[in-house]
């Protein structure tokens, strides 16, 4: 019985290797920018905290602004402390545990992105 021929230059293996290499480079670039992104989020949270008490709309608006600032601060900590691989794992878990919410979020983001690019 003949043995199967294995091609040492199998195109699919080369493509998978190149894709993995490119994915790793992208992840490395994102990881390099995490500190700056976290700093930007932290700055936005600080600005919202400073202005929260002067916002019109009463106590409910002030409380909502403080809660939002706190959430943005937590997001800044998450971005600063979590690498891209761990973020992707978290996103996969979130989508698996909440498929309806994930689908609605994706649809809303798609709509907003489409509107952004369709404006003249």
N, CA, C and O of each residue as an XYZ file, in Angstrom:
480
protein
N       0.850     -1.179      0.000
C       0.000      0.000      0.000
C       0.894      1.240      0.000
O       1.808      1.324      0.820
N       0.660      2.194     -0.884
C       1.516      3.377     -0.966
C       1.282      4.296      0.225
O       0.172      4.389      0.749
N       2.344      4.971      0.639
C       2.228      5.938      1.731
C       1.789      7.274      1.163
O       2.184      7.650      0.060
N       0.979      7.978      1.912
C       0.527      9.287      1.398
C       1.704     10.239      1.268
O       2.629     10.242      2.080
N       1.635     11.034      0.233
C       2.687     12.014     -0.046
C       2.409     13.275      0.761
O       1.308     13.821      0.697
N       3.379     13.732      1.506
C       3.222     14.997      2.238
C       4.127     16.026      1.596
O       5.329     15.813      1.436
N       3.542     17.119      1.240
C       4.257     18.209      0.575
C       4.867     19.117      1.629
O       4.125     19.706      2.416
N       6.189     19.255      1.678
C       6.798     20.123      2.689
C       6.461     21.588      2.474
O       6.683     22.404      3.368
N       5.937     21.936      1.323
C       5.588     23.328      1.031
C       4.083     23.459      0.852
O       3.615     24.139     -0.061
N       3.336     22.810      1.722
C       1.881     22.857      1.663
C       1.424     24.301      1.841
O       1.747     24.942      2.841
N       0.678     24.807      0.874
C       0.240     26.206      0.866
C      -0.644     26.516      2.068
O      -0.545     27.603      2.637
N      -1.509     25.582      2.468
C      -2.402     25.871      3.591
C      -1.605     26.031      4.885
O      -1.940     26.878      5.714
N      -0.556     25.229      5.067
C       0.278     25.382      6.258
C       1.014     26.716      6.250
O       1.132     27.373      7.285
N       1.505     27.112      5.086
C       2.200     28.393      4.967
C       1.233     29.535      5.251
O       1.582     30.480      5.958
N       0.014     29.458      4.704
C      -0.981     30.507      4.921
C      -1.363     30.609      6.387
O      -1.490     31.709      6.924
N      -1.549     29.456      7.040
C      -1.892     29.474      8.462
C      -0.762     30.089      9.277
O      -1.003     30.849     10.215
N       0.464     29.757      8.916
C       1.612     30.315      9.620
C       1.707     31.812      9.441
O       1.973     32.543     10.395
N       1.488     32.274      8.214
C       1.538     33.719      7.946
C       0.406     34.437      8.687
O       0.610     35.515      9.245
N      -0.778     33.838      8.688
C      -1.909     34.462      9.384
C      -1.634     34.544     10.882
O      -1.915     35.562     11.515
N      -1.087     33.471     11.445
C      -0.767     33.486     12.871
C       0.294     34.529     13.184
O       0.211     35.224     14.197
N       1.282     34.635     12.324
C       2.346     35.623     12.518
C       1.782     37.042     12.440
O       2.119     37.899     13.257
N       0.928     37.279     11.456
C       0.329     38.596     11.302
C      -0.573     38.913     12.501
O      -0.571     40.039     12.999
N      -1.339     37.923     12.961
C      -2.191     38.120     14.130
C      -1.383     38.474     15.358
O      -1.786     39.325     16.151
N      -0.242     37.822     15.515
C       0.613     38.112     16.669
C       1.188     39.517     16.584
O       1.308     40.204     17.598
N       1.546     39.948     15.370
C       2.066     41.312     15.211
C       0.992     42.344     15.560
O       1.275     43.348     16.214
N      -0.245     42.088     15.119
C      -1.341     43.003     15.430
C      -1.568     43.049     16.944
O      -1.725     44.125     17.520
N      -1.583     41.885     17.578
C      -1.779     41.830     19.029
C      -0.662     42.573     19.752
O      -0.914     43.278     20.729
N       0.573     42.418     19.275
C       1.697     43.126     19.890
C       1.533     44.637     19.766
O       1.801     45.375     20.713
N       1.090     45.096     18.590
C       0.888     46.541     18.386
C      -0.207     47.064     19.317
O      -0.071     48.133     19.911
N      -1.282     46.304     19.433
C      -2.368     46.730     20.320
C      -1.874     46.774     21.758
O      -2.165     47.716     22.495
N      -1.122     45.746     22.155
C      -0.584     45.734     23.517
C       0.314     46.939     23.781
O       0.329     47.472     24.891
N       1.067     47.371     22.759
C       1.926     48.548     22.915
C       1.113     49.809     23.187
O       1.579     50.712     23.882
N      -0.086     49.873     22.650
C      -0.922     51.075     22.767
C      -1.873     51.039     23.952
O      -2.573     52.019     24.207
N      -1.914     49.925     24.686
C      -2.857     49.806     25.799
C      -2.640     50.888     26.854
O      -3.611     51.434     27.379
N      -1.413     51.201     27.168
C      -1.131     52.223     28.184
C      -1.697     53.578     27.793
O      -2.297     54.270     28.615
N      -1.503     53.950     26.542
C      -2.023     55.236     26.072
C      -3.549     55.243     26.074
O      -4.171     56.236     26.450
N      -4.145     54.136     25.656
C      -5.606     54.052     25.653
C      -6.146     54.139     27.081
O      -7.133     54.828     27.336
N      -5.498     53.442     28.003
C      -5.926     53.484     29.407
C      -5.792     54.894     29.977
O      -6.659     55.354     30.720
N      -4.712     55.568     29.628
C      -4.528     56.946     30.095
C      -5.618     57.865     29.557
O      -6.119     58.734     30.271
N      -5.980     57.666     28.298
C      -7.058     58.462     27.706
C      -8.389     58.221     28.393
O      -9.142     59.161     28.647
N      -8.681     56.960     28.695
C      -9.917     56.645     29.406
C      -9.908     57.248     30.808
O     -10.912     57.794     31.265
N      -8.768     57.144     31.483
C      -8.645     57.700     32.829
C      -8.819     59.220     32.805
O      -9.437     59.790     33.705
N      -8.284     59.863     31.795
C      -8.430     61.308     31.650
C      -9.899     61.686     31.425
O     -10.395     62.654     32.000
N     -10.579     60.913     30.585
C     -11.993     61.173     30.332
C     -12.811     60.978     31.608
O     -13.715     61.763     31.892
N     -12.496     59.933     32.375
C     -13.207     59.695     33.632
C     -12.982     60.854     34.599
O     -13.915     61.302     35.265
N     -11.744     61.336     34.673
C     -11.441     62.458     35.553
C     -12.184     63.724     35.158
O     -12.706     64.443     36.010
N     -12.225     63.986     33.865
C     -12.934     65.180     33.388
C     -14.424     65.082     33.699
O     -15.046     66.072     34.084
N     -14.994     63.900     33.534
C     -16.416     63.725     33.829
C     -16.679     63.877     35.333
O     -17.683     64.467     35.731
N     -15.796     63.356     36.146
C     -15.949     63.510     37.602
C     -15.913     64.992     38.006
O     -16.693     65.434     38.850
N     -14.998     65.748     37.390
C     -14.867     67.169     37.711
C     -16.113     67.963     37.342
O     -16.500     68.894     38.048
N     -16.733     67.589     36.233
C     -17.873     68.360     35.726
C     -19.220     67.805     36.164
O     -20.245     68.452     35.946
N     -19.246     66.643     36.767
C     -20.511     65.974     37.081
C     -21.428     66.844     37.939
O     -22.627     66.935     37.673
N     -20.878     67.472     38.950
C     -21.714     68.240     39.874
C     -22.271     69.521     39.261
O     -23.197     70.111     39.817
N     -21.736     69.955     38.147
C     -22.220     71.190     37.517
C     -23.155     70.918     36.339
O     -23.619     71.854     35.688
N     -23.430     69.658     36.064
C     -24.305     69.330     34.931
C     -25.750     69.686     35.251
O     -26.202     69.494     36.380
N     -26.487     70.213     34.250
C     -27.903     70.500     34.485
C     -28.698     69.191     34.515
O     -28.281     68.194     33.923
N     -29.812     69.198     35.187
C     -30.668     68.022     35.179
C     -30.897     67.413     36.541
O     -31.646     66.445     36.675
N     -30.275     67.955     37.529
C     -30.557     67.491     38.875
C     -29.708     66.324     39.330
O     -28.727     65.936     38.695
N     -30.133     65.780     40.466
C     -29.371     64.736     41.153
C     -29.235     63.460     40.321
O     -28.191     62.809     40.353
N     -30.272     63.103     39.586
C     -30.206     61.873     38.773
C     -29.119     61.975     37.715
O     -28.397     61.008     37.474
N     -28.997     63.126     37.087
C     -27.966     63.328     36.061
C     -26.580     63.310     36.701
O     -25.651     62.711     36.157
N     -26.441     63.959     37.842
C     -25.158     63.984     38.559
C     -24.754     62.567     38.942
O     -23.606     62.170     38.744
N     -25.706     61.794     39.498
C     -25.411     60.411     39.883
C     -25.040     59.563     38.673
O     -24.124     58.742     38.740
N     -25.747     59.761     37.576
C     -25.442     59.009     36.355
C     -24.055     59.372     35.828
O     -23.326     58.500     35.355
N     -23.690     60.638     35.907
C     -22.369     61.070     35.446
C     -21.269     60.459     36.316
O     -20.244     60.021     35.793
N     -21.466     60.426     37.620
C     -20.476     59.818     38.516
C     -20.366     58.315     38.256
O     -19.266     57.764     38.236
N     -21.505     57.660     38.057
C     -21.489     56.223     37.767
C     -20.772     55.942     36.449
O     -20.024     54.971     36.335
N     -21.002     56.790     35.466
C     -20.323     56.638     34.180
C     -18.827     56.854     34.328
O     -18.029     56.105     33.763
N     -18.447     57.868     35.079
C     -17.019     58.131     35.315
C     -16.360     56.950     36.005
O     -15.238     56.574     35.667
N     -17.057     56.363     36.973
C     -16.514     55.192     37.661
C     -16.357     54.014     36.703
O     -15.353     53.303     36.748
N     -17.347     53.806     35.836
C     -17.277     52.712     34.869
C     -16.131     52.920     33.879
O     -15.444     51.967     33.510
N     -15.928     54.152     33.457
C     -14.824     54.454     32.540
C     -13.481     54.237     33.256
O     -12.524     53.758     32.648
N     -13.415     54.581     34.521
C     -12.208     54.337     35.302
C     -11.903     52.849     35.429
O     -10.750     52.434     35.318
N     -12.935     52.054     35.660
C     -12.759     50.597     35.723
C     -12.296     50.074     34.364
O     -11.430     49.202     34.295
N     -12.870     50.602     33.291
C     -12.448     50.196     31.948
C     -10.978     50.545     31.717
O     -10.244     49.771     31.103
N     -10.556     51.695     32.202
C      -9.151     52.097     32.061
C      -8.236     51.109     32.777
O      -7.198     50.716     32.244
N      -8.621     50.714     33.977
C      -7.826     49.727     34.719
C      -7.777     48.398     33.975
O      -6.725     47.764     33.897
N      -8.910     47.978     33.433
C      -8.980     46.713     32.688
C      -8.053     46.757     31.471
O      -7.294     45.818     31.232
N      -8.114     47.836     30.715
C      -7.271     47.972     29.519
C      -5.797     47.994     29.909
O      -4.969     47.386     29.231
N      -5.469     48.671     30.969
C      -4.084     48.772     31.423
C      -3.549     47.414     31.885
O      -2.382     47.100     31.647
N      -4.373     46.618     32.531
C      -3.915     45.390     33.181
C      -4.133     44.115     32.369
O      -3.623     43.062     32.752
N      -4.865     44.175     31.275
C      -5.249     42.969     30.546
C      -4.672     42.990     29.139
O      -4.864     43.955     28.400
N      -3.965     41.924     28.769
C      -3.406     41.865     27.416
C      -4.484     41.457     26.405
O      -5.577     41.033     26.783
N      -4.160     41.591     25.129
C      -5.128     41.370     24.058
C      -5.667     39.938     24.079
O      -6.860     39.719     23.872
N      -4.804     38.983     24.325
C      -5.245     37.586     24.339
C      -6.301     37.358     25.416
O      -7.309     36.696     25.169
N      -6.073     37.904     26.605
C      -7.043     37.765     27.689
C      -8.334     38.527     27.371
O      -9.423     38.073     27.724
N      -8.217     39.682     26.707
C      -9.414     40.429     26.308
C     -10.258     39.620     25.332
O     -11.483     39.585     25.444
N      -9.599     38.972     24.375
C     -10.331     38.158     23.398
C     -11.047     36.996     24.092
O     -12.176     36.662     23.735
N     -10.399     36.388     25.073
C     -11.027     35.314     25.834
C     -12.248     35.843     26.578
O     -13.285     35.181     26.622
N     -12.127     37.037     27.164
C     -13.255     37.645     27.868
C     -14.411     37.943     26.917
O     -15.572     37.716     27.258
N     -14.098     38.450     25.731
C     -15.140     38.748     24.740
C     -15.835     37.463     24.308
O     -17.062     37.427     24.214
N     -15.071     36.414     24.047
C     -15.667     35.136     23.646
C     -16.602     34.609     24.729
O     -17.696     34.133     24.428
N     -16.176     34.693     25.986
C     -17.012     34.236     27.098
C     -18.282     35.081     27.198
O     -19.373     34.550     27.408
N     -18.134     36.388     27.047
C     -19.276     37.289     27.118
C     -20.289     36.979     26.028
O     -21.491     36.933     26.290
N     -19.815     36.768     24.812
C     -20.708     36.456     23.694
C     -21.384     35.108     23.920
O     -22.579     34.960     23.661
N     -20.634     34.137     24.394
C     -21.195     32.804     24.640
C     -22.271     32.854     25.717
O     -23.303     32.193     25.596
N     -22.036     33.639     26.777
C     -22.984     33.717     27.880
C     -24.148     34.664     27.619
O     -25.187     34.553     28.270
N     -23.995     35.590     26.682
C     -25.034     36.592     26.393
C     -25.180     36.782     24.884
O     -24.905     37.870     24.379
N     -25.604     35.756     24.156
C     -25.639     35.878     22.690
C     -26.613     36.940     22.184
O     -26.333     37.606     21.187
N     -27.733     37.105     22.846
C     -28.706     38.109     22.405
C     -28.172     39.521     22.539
O     -28.283     40.328     21.616
N     -27.596     39.813     23.685
C     -27.018     41.138     23.926
C     -25.865     41.383     22.956
O     -25.724     42.479     22.413
N     -25.034     40.344     22.739
C     -23.900     40.486     21.822
C     -24.393     40.764     20.402
O     -23.814     41.587     19.692
N     -25.453     40.083     19.992
C     -25.993     40.304     18.647
C     -26.556     41.712     18.502
O     -26.318     42.378     17.495
N     -27.298     42.161     19.499
C     -27.846     43.522     19.448
C     -26.731     44.570     19.457
O     -26.810     45.569     18.741
N     -25.710     44.346     20.254
C     -24.580     45.278     20.303
C     -23.869     45.326     18.962
O     -23.538     46.406     18.473
N     -23.632     44.160     18.363
C     -22.978     44.110     17.054
C     -23.824     44.818     15.994
O     -23.290     45.536     15.148
N     -25.135     44.614     16.041
C     -26.014     45.269     15.075
C     -25.988     46.788     15.257
O     -25.938     47.532     14.278
N     -26.022     47.244     16.505
C     -25.981     48.688     16.766
C     -24.658     49.290     16.316
O     -24.635     50.358     15.704
N     -23.560     48.611     16.618
C     -22.252     49.112     16.173
C     -22.158     49.130     14.656
O     -21.645     50.081     14.067
N     -22.654     48.077     14.031
C     -22.654     48.036     12.564
C     -23.456     49.183     11.969
O     -23.035     49.798     10.988
N     -24.610     49.472     12.562
C     -25.440     50.579     12.105
C     -24.703     51.904     12.249
O     -24.695     52.717     11.325
N     -24.079     52.123     13.418
C     -23.362     53.383     13.642
C     -22.170     53.527     12.701
O     -21.920     54.613     12.179
N     -21.445     52.451     12.486
C     -20.302     52.497     11.573
C     -20.767     52.774     10.147
O     -20.155     53.568      9.433
N     -21.852     52.117      9.735
C     -22.392     52.340      8.386
C     -22.825     53.789      8.211
O     -22.560     54.395      7.173
N     -23.483     54.343      9.211
C     -23.911     55.751      9.127
C     -22.722     56.682      9.066
O     -22.748     57.685      8.352
N     -21.676     56.357      9.810
C     -20.486     57.202      9.809
C     -19.847     57.251      8.425
O     -19.447     58.316      7.953
N     -19.756     56.087      7.780
C     -19.106     56.031      6.477
C     -20.015     56.453      5.330
O     -19.523     56.763      4.245
N     -21.335     56.473      5.545
C     -22.234     56.827      4.453
C     -22.517     58.321      4.375
O     -23.105     58.790      3.401
N     -22.107     59.066      5.386
C     -22.336     60.521      5.360
C     -21.387     61.186      4.361
O     -20.219     60.822      4.232
N     -21.928     62.151      3.682
C     -21.115     62.876      2.669
C     -20.364     64.012      3.253
O     -19.644     64.709      2.537
